[in-house]
């Protein structure tokens, strides 16, 4: 079956513009996670969804970052008034359910490379 | 807060050499531990995981890792590396009950043919 998909694969934007990054999880996966991979910071957790609700937003770096998930499926990560330090690869992962059980393997998408000029 | 540290940032080996990548985590309670790999141009994929039971875990492509609770370690090993193992390797731990992952900084492995 299809894996996690993300779009766009690459996004170049100017400082101050808003961007939207999309994630399509594996069908039937109820848990969805966003991570950010940047030089010097490694892989950082941003936000977690269980269904359409986000019980853990602790990794969002500022109030310029927001995310939503609709229909228990597609998720959009929005960055407002982008800054150069937002440049990174944004990764999405999904798992069958949430929690720390052995069957909850997270499957990662290919990521969106965001470059803020 | 939980944290994960990987000791080696960049490792260069010749083919057939043995590999050991270090990983230490901070949390002293029950932990779920993972190694992920990212091959050039590909997305992150799971190499192996430890939840409970036998502390020696075997994964794909001949990799294994040993969970040593007393040392808070989960080192990755492979007896004989191949050029195709060139990739970035990440150690990670589940944090809290949401299943979110806390990653180490990653180790870039370069295998020379």
HADDOCK unambig.tbl for C-alpha pairs under 7 A between the chains (distance, minus, plus):
assign (segid A and resid 42 and name CA) (segid B and resid 105 and name CA) 4.90 0.50 0.50
assign (segid A and resid 42 and name CA) (segid B and resid 106 and name CA) 6.94 0.50 0.50
assign (segid A and resid 43 and name CA) (segid B and resid 103 and name CA) 5.91 0.50 0.50
assign (segid A and resid 43 and name CA) (segid B and resid 105 and name CA) 6.97 0.50 0.50
assign (segid A and resid 44 and name CA) (segid B and resid 103 and name CA) 6.99 0.50 0.50
assign (segid A and resid 45 and name CA) (segid B and resid 101 and name CA) 6.87 0.50 0.50
assign (segid A and resid 45 and name CA) (segid B and resid 102 and name CA) 6.89 0.50 0.50
assign (segid A and resid 98 and name CA) (segid B and resid 98 and name CA) 5.44 0.50 0.50
assign (segid A and resid 98 and name CA) (segid B and resid 99 and name CA) 5.56 0.50 0.50
assign (segid A and resid 99 and name CA) (segid B and resid 97 and name CA) 4.80 0.50 0.50
assign (segid A and resid 99 and name CA) (segid B and resid 98 and name CA) 4.33 0.50 0.50
assign (segid A and resid 99 and name CA) (segid B and resid 99 and name CA) 4.14 0.50 0.50
assign (segid A and resid 100 and name CA) (segid B and resid 94 and name CA) 6.37 0.50 0.50
assign (segid A and resid 100 and name CA) (segid B and resid 97 and name CA) 5.85 0.50 0.50
assign (segid A and resid 100 and name CA) (segid B and resid 98 and name CA) 6.74 0.50 0.50
assign (segid A and resid 100 and name CA) (segid B and resid 99 and name CA) 4.77 0.50 0.50
assign (segid A and resid 102 and name CA) (segid B and resid 51 and name CA) 6.27 0.50 0.50
assign (segid A and resid 108 and name CA) (segid B and resid 43 and name CA) 6.55 0.50 0.50
assign (segid A and resid 108 and name CA) (segid B and resid 44 and name CA) 5.86 0.50 0.50
assign (segid A and resid 108 and name CA) (segid B and resid 45 and name CA) 6.90 0.50 0.50
assign (segid A and resid 109 and name CA) (segid B and resid 43 and name CA) 6.23 0.50 0.50
assign (segid A and resid 110 and name CA) (segid B and resid 42 and name CA) 6.71 0.50 0.50
assign (segid A and resid 110 and name CA) (segid B and resid 43 and name CA) 4.73 0.50 0.50
